[in-house]
């Protein structure tokens, strides 16, 4: 096999060929990037249409527009169009320093925005323009009218002097490189409007594109609060914007408690649940950060009646064995001693899984431990009412284990193709 053929093979090894995560319950009919298990109504928080289980993927969305962080080191390693790692970079046809992951990525970029952006991007980056500003510029240049209109519709208003000032600067620069004839009054007015809205959308809706930053010591990984990541770019994910409420929905009624983790895989933003969600239950999604749920030391036992949601705080120095539920219509007796015994059993089981996570590094063992963590969380929820510190510790390990598995699968793909 010639060097030319090897290079073409590497260029054609697309991210779309990689092992991927599947949406739980299939795709949503109205929003294909969203799981069919989720209902999103304008002005309301998302809720579960059917039971969502820990480990279910509820969002898998490729960015509509994205740019790399303004770092020369990143530009040498990642494609500016797909944000994937470059194995055999392809040069820009206009002679700029920009490199692409494949000929297809280069052609798609040229057809969409690069034919005009290349004249400005390097100069603006060297001048210190932020990644969000560069994202706004690219959004305004996107040639796909349907995509651009759908993205710009996210901006409910175009107020703000800063947006207007940056838009005016971009307008002058685009006129300078021949993107538009300033004498064409209608086209000029349309571009000015699009530029202002692009700045608003980029500032309101940009989501960091992050990749894993794996520590050398695996035991160290599970001592952290969250899986370590490094930001390589910023992107706009329309369905994620809608899911997280950044499309103009007020956040005064949002619960700040998160039930899911957000991360980038194969140039897609993935939202995966680490907690079971009942039918009709609302939840909150934040594509920008993971949240650490510390939990509480106080044990509140759950009523033994599965149809009752009442809890009983543990009294200090109590010898009471049975507690009768005070909820009208229930009256079920709960054996606290049996609950305490079950807690000790669950703690011992968690200790075994915890040790295995930190000492065994094969994928099959990791998958088995993930199943064990899911089972333990479900069993804890039968005994106590959230928040409780031991459940929080379990879910922290589950979040990290899920992301570690995705990371190892991605690494395996790159080893196979490179």
C-alpha positions as CSV (number, residue, x, y, z in Angstrom):
1,X,0.0,0.0,0.0
2,X,1.4,3.4,-1.0
3,X,1.8,6.4,1.3
4,X,-0.9,8.1,-0.8
5,X,-3.4,5.3,-0.2
6,X,-2.6,5.2,3.6
7,X,-3.2,9.0,3.7
8,X,-6.5,8.7,1.8
9,X,-7.6,5.9,4.2
10,X,-6.9,8.1,7.2
11,X,-8.7,11.1,5.7
12,X,-11.8,9.0,4.9
13,X,-12.0,7.4,8.4
14,X,-14.9,9.6,9.3
15,X,-16.3,10.2,12.8
16,X,-19.6,8.9,11.5
17,X,-18.0,5.4,11.2
18,X,-17.1,5.3,14.9
19,X,-19.0,3.2,17.5
20,X,-21.8,5.5,18.7
21,X,-24.3,5.9,21.5
22,X,-27.9,5.2,20.7
23,X,-30.8,7.4,21.8
24,X,-32.9,5.7,24.5
25,X,-36.3,4.8,23.1
26,X,-35.3,5.9,19.6
27,X,-35.5,9.4,18.1
28,X,-38.1,12.0,18.9
29,X,-40.5,12.5,16.0
30,X,-40.3,16.3,16.4
31,X,-36.6,16.6,17.3
32,X,-34.5,13.7,15.9
33,X,-31.5,14.6,18.1
34,X,-33.7,14.1,21.2
35,X,-34.9,10.8,22.7
36,X,-38.5,9.8,22.3
37,X,-38.6,9.4,26.1
38,X,-38.4,13.2,26.5
39,X,-41.1,15.9,26.1
40,X,-40.1,19.5,25.6
41,X,-42.8,22.1,25.6
42,X,-42.1,25.8,25.0
43,X,-41.9,27.7,28.2
44,X,-41.6,24.6,30.4
45,X,-38.8,22.4,31.7
46,X,-38.3,19.0,29.9
47,X,-40.0,16.0,31.4
48,X,-40.1,12.3,31.0
49,X,-42.8,10.9,28.7
50,X,-41.9,7.3,29.7
51,X,-39.6,6.1,32.5
52,X,-36.0,7.2,31.9
53,X,-33.4,4.9,33.4
54,X,-29.9,5.7,34.6
55,X,-27.5,5.4,31.7
56,X,-30.1,6.4,29.1
57,X,-28.9,8.8,26.4
58,X,-31.5,11.5,25.8
59,X,-29.6,13.8,23.4
60,X,-27.2,13.1,20.7
61,X,-26.7,16.2,18.6
62,X,-24.0,17.3,16.1
63,X,-23.2,21.0,16.4
64,X,-24.8,23.2,13.7
65,X,-21.9,25.7,13.8
66,X,-18.7,25.5,15.8
67,X,-15.2,27.0,16.0
68,X,-11.9,26.0,17.6
69,X,-10.6,27.9,20.6
70,X,-8.1,30.6,19.6
71,X,-5.0,28.5,20.1
72,X,-2.3,27.7,17.6
73,X,-1.7,24.4,19.2
74,X,-5.3,23.3,18.8
75,X,-5.3,24.5,15.2
76,X,-2.5,22.0,14.4
77,X,-4.2,19.1,16.0
78,X,-8.0,19.6,15.3
79,X,-10.0,20.2,12.2
80,X,-11.6,23.7,12.3
81,X,-14.7,22.4,10.5
82,X,-15.5,19.1,12.2
83,X,-13.4,19.7,15.4
84,X,-12.1,16.1,15.1
85,X,-8.4,15.1,15.5
86,X,-6.5,15.3,12.3
87,X,-4.5,12.2,11.3
88,X,-3.5,13.4,7.8
89,X,-4.3,17.1,7.4
90,X,-5.5,18.6,4.1
91,X,-4.4,22.1,3.2
92,X,-6.7,25.1,2.5
93,X,-7.1,25.6,-1.3
94,X,-6.7,29.4,-0.8
95,X,-3.2,29.1,0.6
96,X,-4.0,30.0,4.2
97,X,-2.5,28.2,7.1
98,X,-5.8,26.4,7.9
99,X,-5.7,22.6,7.7
100,X,-8.7,20.2,7.5
101,X,-9.2,16.6,8.6
102,X,-10.3,15.5,5.1
103,X,-11.1,16.7,1.6
104,X,-14.8,16.4,2.4
105,X,-14.4,18.7,5.5
106,X,-12.5,21.2,3.4
107,X,-15.1,21.2,0.6
108,X,-18.0,21.5,3.0
109,X,-16.3,24.4,4.8
110,X,-15.6,26.1,1.4
111,X,-19.2,25.8,0.4
112,X,-20.5,27.1,3.7
113,X,-18.2,29.9,5.0
114,X,-14.5,29.4,4.5
115,X,-14.3,31.0,1.1
116,X,-14.8,34.4,2.8
117,X,-13.8,33.6,6.4
118,X,-10.2,32.7,5.6
119,X,-9.4,36.3,4.6
120,X,-10.4,37.5,8.1
121,X,-10.0,34.7,10.6
122,X,-6.3,34.8,11.1
123,X,-6.2,38.5,11.4
124,X,-9.0,38.6,13.9
125,X,-7.6,35.8,16.0
126,X,-4.2,37.6,16.2
127,X,-6.0,40.8,17.2
128,X,-7.4,38.9,20.2
129,X,-11.0,38.3,19.2
130,X,-12.7,35.8,21.5
131,X,-13.9,32.4,20.4
132,X,-17.5,33.5,20.9
133,X,-16.9,36.4,18.5
134,X,-15.4,34.1,15.9
135,X,-18.4,31.8,16.4
136,X,-20.7,34.8,15.6
137,X,-18.8,35.6,12.5
138,X,-19.0,32.0,11.2
139,X,-22.7,31.9,12.0
140,X,-23.3,35.0,9.9
141,X,-21.4,33.4,6.9
142,X,-23.1,30.0,6.9
143,X,-24.4,29.6,3.3
144,X,-27.2,27.2,4.3
145,X,-30.2,29.5,4.5
146,X,-32.5,27.0,6.3
147,X,-29.8,26.2,8.9
148,X,-28.9,29.9,9.5
149,X,-32.6,31.0,9.8
150,X,-33.3,28.3,12.3
151,X,-30.3,29.2,14.4
152,X,-30.9,33.0,14.3
153,X,-34.6,32.4,15.3
154,X,-33.2,31.5,18.7
155,X,-32.5,35.2,19.4
156,X,-35.8,36.5,20.8
157,X,-34.5,40.1,20.7
158,X,-31.6,42.0,19.2
159,X,-31.1,44.5,22.0
160,X,-27.6,45.4,23.3
161,X,-25.1,48.0,22.3
162,X,-22.2,45.6,22.4
163,X,-23.8,43.3,19.9
164,X,-24.5,46.2,17.5
165,X,-20.9,47.5,17.8
166,X,-19.3,44.1,17.1
167,X,-21.8,43.5,14.2
168,X,-20.9,46.9,12.7
169,X,-17.2,46.0,12.8
170,X,-17.8,42.6,11.2
171,X,-20.0,44.3,8.5
172,X,-17.1,46.6,7.5
173,X,-14.6,43.7,7.4
174,X,-16.9,41.6,5.2
175,X,-17.4,44.5,2.8
176,X,-13.6,44.9,2.7
177,X,-13.1,41.3,1.6
178,X,-15.9,41.4,-1.0
179,X,-18.5,39.3,0.8
180,X,-21.2,41.9,-0.1
181,X,-21.5,45.1,-2.1
182,X,-22.3,47.9,0.4
183,X,-24.2,49.8,-2.3
184,X,-26.8,47.0,-2.4
185,X,-28.9,48.6,0.4
186,X,-31.3,45.7,0.9
187,X,-28.5,43.1,1.0
188,X,-26.5,45.4,3.4
189,X,-29.5,45.7,5.7
190,X,-30.1,42.0,5.7
191,X,-26.5,41.3,6.6
192,X,-26.4,43.9,9.4
193,X,-29.5,42.3,10.9
194,X,-28.0,38.8,10.6
195,X,-24.8,39.9,12.1
196,X,-26.5,41.4,15.2
197,X,-28.6,38.3,15.7
198,X,-25.5,36.1,15.2
199,X,-23.7,38.0,18.0
200,X,-26.7,37.6,20.3
201,X,-27.1,33.9,19.5
202,X,-23.4,33.2,20.0
203,X,-23.2,35.1,23.3
204,X,-26.4,33.5,24.7
205,X,-26.2,29.9,23.3
206,X,-22.6,28.9,22.8
207,X,-21.7,25.6,24.4
208,X,-18.2,24.5,25.1
209,X,-16.9,21.6,23.1
210,X,-14.8,19.5,25.5
211,X,-12.7,16.4,25.2
212,X,-11.5,14.2,28.0
213,X,-8.3,15.1,29.8
214,X,-7.5,11.7,31.3
215,X,-5.1,11.6,34.3
216,X,-2.2,9.1,34.1
217,X,-3.3,7.5,37.3
218,X,-6.7,5.8,37.0
219,X,-7.2,5.8,40.8
220,X,-6.8,9.5,40.8
221,X,-9.7,9.8,38.3
222,X,-12.2,8.4,40.8
223,X,-11.0,10.7,43.5
224,X,-12.2,13.7,41.5
225,X,-15.6,15.3,41.6
226,X,-16.0,15.2,37.8
227,X,-14.3,13.7,34.8
228,X,-11.6,16.1,33.8
229,X,-12.0,17.8,30.4
230,X,-10.4,20.4,28.3
231,X,-12.3,22.9,26.1
232,X,-11.2,22.8,22.4
233,X,-14.0,25.0,20.9
234,X,-17.4,26.5,21.1
235,X,-20.5,25.3,19.2
236,X,-24.2,25.9,18.9
237,X,-26.5,22.9,19.4
238,X,-30.1,24.0,18.7
239,X,-31.8,21.1,20.4
240,X,-29.6,21.4,23.5
241,X,-30.4,25.1,23.6
242,X,-34.1,24.2,23.6
243,X,-33.6,21.4,26.2
244,X,-31.6,23.6,28.6
245,X,-34.0,26.6,28.3
246,X,-31.5,29.0,26.7
247,X,-34.0,29.7,23.9
248,X,-35.7,32.4,25.9
249,X,-37.6,30.3,28.5
250,X,-37.4,31.9,31.9
251,X,-35.3,30.1,34.5
252,X,-37.1,31.3,37.6
253,X,-38.8,27.9,38.1
254,X,-35.8,25.7,37.1
255,X,-34.6,23.2,39.6
256,X,-30.9,23.6,39.8
257,X,-30.4,19.9,40.5
258,X,-29.1,18.0,37.5
259,X,-29.9,14.4,36.7
260,X,-27.6,14.0,33.8
261,X,-24.0,14.5,32.5
262,X,-23.1,16.4,29.3
263,X,-20.0,15.7,27.2
264,X,-18.7,15.7,23.6
265,X,-18.3,12.5,21.7
266,X,-17.6,12.2,18.0
267,X,-18.3,15.9,17.5
268,X,-21.7,15.4,19.0
269,X,-23.0,16.7,22.3
270,X,-24.3,13.8,24.4
271,X,-26.6,14.1,27.4
272,X,-26.8,10.9,29.4
273,X,-28.9,10.3,32.5
274,X,-27.3,9.0,35.7
275,X,-30.5,8.9,37.7
276,X,-33.9,7.3,37.1
277,X,-36.7,9.7,36.1
278,X,-40.3,8.8,36.6
279,X,-43.1,9.5,34.1
280,X,-44.0,13.2,34.1
281,X,-41.1,14.2,36.3
282,X,-39.2,17.4,35.2
283,X,-35.5,17.7,35.1
284,X,-32.8,20.3,34.3
285,X,-30.1,20.0,31.7
286,X,-27.0,22.2,31.5
287,X,-24.7,21.6,28.6
288,X,-21.9,23.7,30.0
289,X,-21.0,22.0,33.3
290,X,-21.5,19.0,35.6
291,X,-22.8,19.7,39.0
292,X,-21.6,17.9,42.2
293,X,-24.5,16.8,44.4
294,X,-22.9,16.7,47.9
295,X,-25.9,15.0,49.6
296,X,-26.9,15.0,53.3
297,X,-25.8,13.1,56.3
298,X,-29.4,12.8,57.6
299,X,-31.0,9.5,56.8
300,X,-34.7,9.8,55.8
301,X,-36.2,6.4,55.3
302,X,-38.7,5.7,52.6
303,X,-42.1,4.4,53.5
304,X,-42.4,0.6,52.8
305,X,-45.5,1.3,50.7
306,X,-44.2,1.6,47.1
307,X,-47.1,3.9,46.2
308,X,-46.3,6.3,49.0
309,X,-43.6,9.0,48.8
310,X,-43.4,9.8,52.5
311,X,-40.1,9.7,54.4
312,X,-39.2,9.3,58.1
313,X,-36.1,11.1,59.5
314,X,-34.1,8.8,61.8
315,X,-34.4,9.9,65.4
316,X,-31.3,10.0,67.6
317,X,-31.0,7.3,70.3
318,X,-34.3,5.8,69.2
319,X,-35.2,2.2,70.0
320,X,-38.3,2.4,67.9
321,X,-38.4,-0.5,65.5
322,X,-41.7,0.1,63.5
323,X,-42.9,3.5,62.3
324,X,-46.4,4.0,61.0
325,X,-46.8,6.3,58.0
326,X,-48.7,9.4,58.9
327,X,-49.9,10.0,55.4
328,X,-53.7,9.9,55.2
329,X,-54.8,6.8,53.3
330,X,-51.5,4.9,53.9
331,X,-50.8,3.9,57.5
332,X,-48.2,1.4,56.3
333,X,-45.7,0.2,59.0
334,X,-42.0,0.5,58.1
335,X,-39.4,-1.7,59.9
336,X,-36.5,0.7,60.5
337,X,-34.2,-2.1,61.7
338,X,-34.5,-3.9,58.4
339,X,-33.8,-0.7,56.6
340,X,-30.6,-0.2,58.6
341,X,-29.5,-3.7,57.9
342,X,-30.1,-3.2,54.1
343,X,-28.1,0.0,54.2
344,X,-25.1,-1.9,55.6
345,X,-25.4,-4.5,52.9
346,X,-25.5,-1.8,50.2
347,X,-22.4,-0.1,51.6
348,X,-20.5,-3.4,51.5
349,X,-21.6,-4.0,47.9
350,X,-20.5,-0.5,47.0
351,X,-17.1,-1.1,48.6
352,X,-16.5,-4.1,46.3
353,X,-17.5,-2.2,43.1
354,X,-15.5,0.9,44.2
355,X,-12.3,-1.2,44.6
356,X,-12.9,-2.9,41.2
357,X,-13.3,0.4,39.5
358,X,-10.0,1.6,40.8
359,X,-7.9,-1.5,40.2
360,X,-9.2,-3.2,37.0
361,X,-8.9,-1.4,33.7
362,X,-10.5,-3.6,31.1
363,X,-13.7,-2.5,29.3
364,X,-15.7,-5.6,30.2
365,X,-15.0,-5.1,33.9
366,X,-15.9,-1.4,33.5
367,X,-19.2,-2.2,31.9
368,X,-20.0,-4.7,34.7
369,X,-19.2,-2.1,37.3
370,X,-21.5,0.4,35.6
371,X,-24.3,-2.2,35.7
372,X,-23.5,-2.7,39.4
373,X,-23.6,1.0,40.2
374,X,-26.9,1.4,38.4
375,X,-28.4,-1.5,40.5
376,X,-27.0,-0.1,43.7
377,X,-28.5,3.4,43.1
378,X,-31.9,1.8,42.4
379,X,-31.7,-0.3,45.6
380,X,-30.7,2.8,47.7
381,X,-33.8,4.6,46.4
382,X,-36.0,1.9,47.8
383,X,-34.6,2.5,51.2
384,X,-33.9,6.2,51.7
385,X,-35.2,9.5,50.4
386,X,-32.7,11.9,48.6
387,X,-30.5,13.7,49.1
388,X,-28.2,11.4,50.9
389,X,-24.4,11.4,50.8
390,X,-23.9,7.7,50.0
391,X,-26.2,7.9,46.9
392,X,-24.3,11.0,45.8
393,X,-21.0,9.2,46.0
394,X,-22.4,6.3,44.0
395,X,-23.7,8.6,41.3
396,X,-20.4,10.5,41.2
397,X,-18.6,7.2,40.4
398,X,-21.3,6.3,37.9
399,X,-20.9,9.6,36.0
400,X,-17.2,9.2,35.8
401,X,-17.4,5.5,34.8
402,X,-19.9,6.3,32.0
403,X,-17.6,9.0,30.6
404,X,-14.5,6.8,31.0
405,X,-16.2,4.1,28.9
406,X,-17.0,6.5,26.1
407,X,-13.4,7.8,26.3
408,X,-11.9,4.3,26.0
409,X,-14.2,3.4,23.1
410,X,-13.1,6.5,21.3
411,X,-9.4,5.8,21.9
412,X,-9.8,2.3,20.6
413,X,-11.4,3.6,17.4
414,X,-8.4,6.0,16.8
415,X,-5.9,3.2,17.4
416,X,-7.6,1.0,14.9
417,X,-7.8,3.7,12.2
418,X,-4.5,5.5,12.8
